[in-house]
Amino acid sequence: MNELELVERLRRLSSPSRDLVLGIGDDCAIYRPRAGEELLFTTDQMIENVHFTRAQSAASIGERALARSLSDIAAMGGEPRFCLVALAASQTKWIEDFYRGLLRLAKRTGVTLAGGDLARDEKFHCDVMVCGSVPRGTALRRDGAHAGDLIFVSGRLGRLWDRKIQPRLALGQSLCGMATSCIDLSDGLSLDLHRLCMASGVAAEIDRLPVLRGSTEERALHGGEDYELLFTLPEGVKAPRGVTRIGRAVRGVAGQIHFKGRLLKPRGYDHFRNKA
């Protein structure tokens, strides 16, 4: 199978979208925004032996590649619209299986594959860009938390790196107009909460931690594979069902976090920490 045949097969696998005027097969996709909406854009890489190994199935890697970017859309309260995928791999069968996994999640979440790029390389790597949208002026951000706000997470923490990701899209959309700040936990609670507090100019006190059964407190704090939502609500605002309050935003040194009375260092996942 040559590249043209492979692209045509992927085009047939992809679902149409009424907002996508032109999709796979031309130099660019054409997307027509709806009136009164703002667009969200995010991108995430997947690199062999960094984010996955060849022991995993191509379909599971494809699903995960899209799920990581969808988690960013969820963190801003967005509705996903379409994705672009740049992929390098050596085997067309692997590529087809990758896209089948990606497109299964795309169908469940209303995402259209609008195009991308294919290349041949012995080492698998890809980049998934997702466009989402929110009503104008309603996007959740990291910089809105205030001292006194309560801090919540959407699920138990400490997930292993190869577990399936469930992007919290519905929860993120429900938080618009309620949450004062939000971020997805992709690099670990200690680091991502530090980022949120830095952006908002607050400190945090954490007094409890919902740890996934079979995991550890250390992994729940610093592991970096949870893809849950971390968000703040003003005191007195009723939290959505199923979330856990873990602490409170407080006045203090911006970005500083205390966990059970001790200073917590932001030790989540960092690609460049301790690397030459």
N, C-alpha and C positions, 0 to 999 in steps of 0.2 A: 504494500500500500504506500503510495506517495503522499506528500504533504497536502496536495489539493484534495485528494480523496479523503484523507483524514479530516480535514477541515469541513468538508461537505457532510461527512458522517456526524461530526459534532453539531453542525448546524441543524441537522434533522432531529438530533436528540434534544436540542434546546427548545424550551417552550416560548411562544410569542408573548409580547406584552403590548397593551394598547398605548403605553406611553413611549415605547421604543419605536421611533419612526423607521429606523434602519439599524439592523443588527449585524450578525456575522456575515462576512463576505465582501465587505468594502474596506476602504482605507480607515474609516472611522465609523463608530456607531453614532446615531443621532437620537438624542433623548429630548422629549418635549416636556418641560416641567409643568406642573399644574399651577393654577393661579393661587397666590397666597402661601406658597411653600418655599422653604429654604432647603438647599441640598447639603447633605453630609457626605464627605469623602474620606475613606480610610484605606490603608493598604497594609498587608502583612506578608512576610516571607516565610517559606517553609524550605529548609535546607537539610539535605541528607546528613545524618549523624550529628545534627544539631537539634532538629525538631522531630525527626523520625528516623527509623532504620528500615532496611530492606526486609526485615522480618515481618513488618506490618504489611497488610494488604494495600494494594494501590487504591482501592475504593475507600478504605478507612482514612487514608492519607488525604484523598480528595475531599472527603466530607469534613475532615478536621481543618483543612486549609481554608475552606469557606467559613466554617464555624468561628474561627479566630477573628476574622474580620467582622462577622455579624455581631460578635460580642461587643466590639467597639461601637457599632451602630446602636445596639441596645443601651449602652452606657450613656448615650445622648438622647435617649427616648425616641429614636428614629424608627421609621418603617423602611425596610430595605427595598430597593427598586431593581438594580441590575448590578452585575459584576463583570469585570474584565480579568482574564487569567493569562499570565505569562508563565510558560512551563517549558523546562528543558528535561529531556529524558532520552533513553537510548532505544526503547522498544515501543512500537505502536500499540501492542496489546496492553502494556502497562498504562500507556496514556489513555486508551479507551476506558479501562477500568477506573482510573483516577477520575475521569470526568463522570462516569456513571455514579460514583459515590458523591461527588460534588453536586451533581444535578438532582440526586435524590433529596438532599437537604435543600437545594434551591427550590424545588417544587413545594416542599413543606412550608417554606418561609416566604414564598411569593417573589423569589429573585429570578431574574432573567439573565442568562449568559449572553452578553452583548458582543463579545469578541475577546481579543487578546493576541497572544503571540506564541508560536511553537518553535523550538530549536532542539537540536540533537546534542546530547552531552552524556558522558558515561556516569556522571554524578547527577542525581535527580535534584532539582530545585525549582521552586515556583514562587510566584508573587500574585496574590489575589487582591484586587482593588474592588471595593464595594461602594456604590452610591446609594444613599438613603435620603429620606426627606422628613421634615417636621413642619408643622404649621409655623409661619413666620414668628420669630421671637420666643419660641417655646423650648428650644433645645436645652437639655440638661448640660451643665458644665462643671468643671472641677473647682471653680473659683467663687462659689456662692455660699459656702458654709459660714455660719456665724457662731461665736461663742454661745454656748447653751444649747445648740442643736444636738439632737441625739443621733448616734451613728449606728447604722444597720448593715447587715450582710444578707444576701438572698438565699444562702444555703450553707451547708457544713463545709469546712475547709480542710485541706490536706490531701487533695486528689493527686493520684499518680499521673505522670506525664502522658501516658498512653491511653488514658480513659476518655470516653466519648464526651464531647463538649455539647452542652445544651444552652445555646444563646438565650439570654433572658429578655427576649424582644417584647413580649407582652407586658412584663413587669416594668421594663424601661418606659414604655409608652404610658403606662398607668401612673408613673411617677411625675410626668410632666405637669407643671402647675402645683406640685406638692413638694418635691424634693428641692432642697437648696443647693445640693451638689451631688455629683455621681461620677464614678469611675469603675471600669471593670477590673477584676483582680486577675491580671495576666502575668504579673511578675512577683506576686507574693504580697500578703497583707501589709507587712512591715514597710515595704517600699512603696506600694501604691497608696496606702494611707498617708505616708510621708508626702508624696506628690500632691495629693488632694489638699492636705493641710498647708503646704507651701503655697499652692495656688490661691488658697482662701485666706492666708495670713492668720491661721489659728494653730493651736496645739491640740492634742487629743489625749484623753484618758480612757484606756480600755480596761474593762473589769471582767469580761467574760469572753470565751472563745468557743464557738461551736465546731468541734473537731469531728471529722468523718470517722466512722467506726473503722478500726484497723490502722488508722494513721496516728500521727504524733503531734503534740503541740508545736514542736520545732518545725515540722513540715507545714502545719497550718499557718504559722506565722511567716515563713520565708520561702515556701516551696515554689509558688509561681505557676501553677497549672489549674487553678480553680475555675476561672472564667465565670465567677459569680459577680453580682453587682454589689458595690460598696457605696452607700449613699447616706445623706443626712436629711433629717426632717426637723422642723421646729418642734419644740416640746409642746405637747397638746394635740398635735396632728396625728390622727389615727394611722398607724402603719398598715400596709397591705398584709394579708394573711400569709403565713409561711416564712416570714423573714425574722431575723433575730437581732435584737438590740445588743450591741457589744460595748458601747461606751458613749462618750460625749465629747463634743468639740469645746475647748476651753481657751481662755486667754493665756498667752505665754509666748515662748519662742516659736515662731512659725515653723511648722514641720516637725516639731518635737513631739514624741509619743511616749507616754508612760503606760506600761502594762503591768497591772497588779502592783503598782507602786514603784516599779523600777523603770529606768530609761530604756527604751527599746530602740536599738539601732536599725536603720533601714537596710536589711541584708537580703532582700529578695534577689531575683535573677537579674544579672547585668552582663551583657555580652562581652564587655570590655574590662570588667573588674579583674585584676590580677593577671591580665594577659598582656604580652609584649606587643 
